[in-house]
Amino acid sequence: IHLTYSITDQLQARFAYAKTFGRPDYANIIPQTTINEDDNDPINTPGAITIRNTALKPWTADNYDASLEYYPKKGGVMSIGAFQKDLSDFWTAQSGAITPDLANTLGLDSRFIGWSVSTTVNGGDAQIKGEEFNIVAPLTFLPGWGKYFTIKTNATRLHLSGANSPDFRGFISKTGNFNVSFSKKPYSVSLSLNYRGRQKNAPQTGAQYGAANNFYEYYAPRTFVDLSGEYKLSKNIGIFAGVRNLFNKPQVLLRYNDNSPQYSRAYRQEEFGISCSVGIKGTF
């Protein structure tokens, strides 16, 4: 459902509701079972099973969006918005003893009841709230060469809550982009900055973490800078060049919990180098 209210010729309010769902990845529902029997104490600890749950159902979400958009007379747009997503039945990791109900869900023989299991099930609930803004501003009001510049910027901030929020993987709460471009035939140049906030990955377990818990792996925040340009040789042919990650910003992997000292958090640093491209493109 989409509703638009024109407050003025240049100012609009938008409201929307959507019901969405997402199916499991094939890799999570293709049958695969690993059985490890414990010969040391087969009565009390008969063994462990790692199994893919072929009965996983899609998650569903109710999505609510609202925004206010302003369109200046000289072009461009400025907008602010807020949204809320209520998610139900997304996938959560489950471990523990196999119960009769769980054995039936996973298609396991009753002889495995009491074994320990590691699998994925439906049942997670969480809520994501967010704010965002977007600005596209041609600087046509500037004198001389300034009128050929355009500035674009946008940012999003997310807030995750709910009993199952720790089950989210790859969650990034803050992102932002800034771009300034110059376009005057036959030249065009673009400089872009992309900010990607901290990304939460999988929890970490093992003897190296001691008795502490809530250890997670994260990608540290980082900002990439890209530069590109094009020169038109004719109406249909042009040459271009581009540089990605201009300052060779590394990707830093962290592992820590809330009590970890700052100096101990870095785990690995990955450098992908600077990517350069040069070429010719045509339109016919």
N, C-alpha and C positions, 0 to 999 in steps of 0.2 A: 504494500500500500504506500503510495507516494502522494504527498500533499504539498502544494506550493502556494504561498500567499504573497502577492505583489504589494508590498507596503508603499513603494513609489516605483517610478519607472526604472530606478537604478538599485533599489533595495528589495531583496526577496528573502522570505523565510521559508525554510523547507523542513518537512517532517516525514519520517518514513518508518515503516515496520516491516520486518521480514522474518519468515520462519525458514530456517536453514538446517541442513543435516550434512554429515560427512561420513563416508564409508571407511572401514578399516583398510589399511594398505594390504595388498596381496601377501606380502611377506609375513604379516601377522596372523593370517588365517589359513595359509597352506599347511596341511597336517605335518607335524614333526614332533616326535616325542623322544626324549632321552631318559633312560631309566638307569639309575645307579643303585645297586643293592648293597646293603651294609652287612657284610659277613661277620663282623665282630659282635654285634648284638642284634640279631635278626628279629627278636621278639619285641624289644622296646623301641628300637630304631631300625625298622626294616629297610628303609632306603629313601631316596629322593627322586622326584620326577620333575623334569623341565618340559613343559608342553605348550604348544600353541593352541589357543582357543578358537576352534573353527566356528563357534557359535557367537562370536562377537557381533554385536549389532551396531548400526550407525549411531553417532551422537547427534543430539538435536540442540537447537539454540533459538531463543527469541531475541531479536535484534531491534533496538530502538535508536533512531538517529534524529538529531535536530541540528540545523545550521542556519546561519545568517550570512547572506552574501551581498556584497556591494560591488557594482559595476561602474567604475568611473567613466565619464563621458569620453575621455581620451584613450580608452582601452584598458585592458587588464581586468583583474578581479581581486577582491580582498574578502576572505571568508573565515569565520570561526565556527566550530561545531563541537558537539558533545554526543557521546553514544554510550549505550549499555548493552551488553550481551550476556544473557543468562543461559549457561550451558548445562545440559543434563545428560547423564549416561555416557560421558566420555570414558576413555579407557584408562584403567589404573592397574598398576602392578600388584599382584597378590601373592603372598607366600604364607606358609603355615601348613597345618595338618589338613589332609583331604577328608572332607565330611561326605556323608552320603549324597547330599544335594549337589555338592561341587563335583563329585565323581560322576553323577548323572549328567551335569552340564558339560563336562569335559569328555564324556563318552568313555570313562575308565571303568574297568572291571571292579566289582565290589571288593576283590582281594587287595586292592590298593588303598582302601580306606585306612586312615591312620598314618600313611606315608606322608612325608613332607612334599610340598609342591611349589613350583614357581611358574606363574602363568599371568595372563592378562585378562581382566574381566570388565564388564560394564558396571557403572554405578557411581562414577565420579560426578560431582556437581561443583560448579564454580561460577563466579561472576567477574566479568571484565568491564570496567568503566574507563572512559578515555576522553581526552580533549585533543583538538587538532586545529591548526590554522594554516592558511595558504594565501600567499600573496604573489601576484604576477603584475609587475609594474613596468611598462614601457616608459622610458625617461624622455618622452617626446617634448616635454616642456623645457628641457635644457637647450641652451644655445649651441650652435656649431656642431661639433662631432658628438657632443653629449647626447643628442637626440637619437643616436643610433644604438644606445645601450638599453638593455632590458634586464631587470632584476627579478629573480624567482626564488622564493623561499617557502618552506613548509616544515612543520614539526608535528609530532604525535607523542602524547604521553599516556601510558596505560597504567591502570591500577587493578591488580589481581587479588581477589579475595574468595573465601569459601573454604569449606572443610577439606576439599581435595586440591587446593591450589598448589601444594608441593609436588603434585604429580605432573605439572606442566614441565615440558622439556623445550629448550630453545626459546624460552620467553625473553623478550626484550622490552623493557618498560619505556625507553626513550629513544626516539630516532629523529633525525633532522637533516634537511638538505638546503644548500644555498648555491645559487648559480647566478653568475653575471656573464652576459653575452654581448658581443658587439657584431652588428650586421649592417654592412654597407657594401653593396655590390661593387666589385666581385669578391670582397673579403667577408669572412665570418670567423669569429674566435669565441670560445666558450671556456670558462673556468668554473669548476664545480667542486663543492665540498660536501662530503657525505659523512654524517655523524651516526654512529651505531653504538648504542649504550651497552651496558653489561648484559651478557646473554647467559642465562642459567641452564646448565646441562644436567648430567646424571649425578645422583648421589654417589659418594665414595665410601667404601667399606674395606676393612682389612686391618691386619695387626699394626701396620705402620701408623694408623690413626689412633691407636690406643683405645681407651674406653669412651672417648668423646664421640658424640654423634652430630648429626646435621652437617656433615662435611659434604660439600657440593663442588662440582667442577664448573668454572665460568670462563667465558671469553671476556677479557677486559675491554672497557670502552675504547674506541679508536675512531680517528677521523682520517678519511682518505681524500686526497686532492687529485683531481683529473683535469687535464688540459687538452683541448682539441681545436683544430682550425681547418678551414677550407678556402680554396681559391678557385673561382670559376674561370676556366680557360675559354669557355663558350657557353651558350645557353644550355647545352646538354651534357657537357663534360667538365669535370672538376677534379682537382687533386686535393687530398686531405692528409692530415697527420694527427696523431693522438698519443697522449701519454697517460697511462693509468697508474695510480699510486705514485704520484710525482716525487714524493719525499721518502719513498721506500718505508712506509710505516709498517712495523711488524705486527703480527697477531700474537697476543700474549695469552697463554692459558694459565688460569689460576685454580688452586685447590685450597679451600679453607672453610672454617665455620666462624661464627661470630666471635669466638674467643681466640682465634689465631692471631698472633702478632703480625704486623704488616710485612716484616722482612721475610716471613716464612710462606707467604701466599703464592709467590711465583712458582710455576711448575715447568712451563716450557715456552719458548719463544720461537715463532715461525716467521721466516722472512721469505716472501715470494718474489722479491725484486720489483723492478720497474718495468712495466710492459709498454712497448712502443709499437706503433703501427703507422705505415705510410702506404698510400695507394691512390688509385685513379678510379673514379666512378662516373658512370654515364647514365643518362635517361634517354630512351629512344621510343 
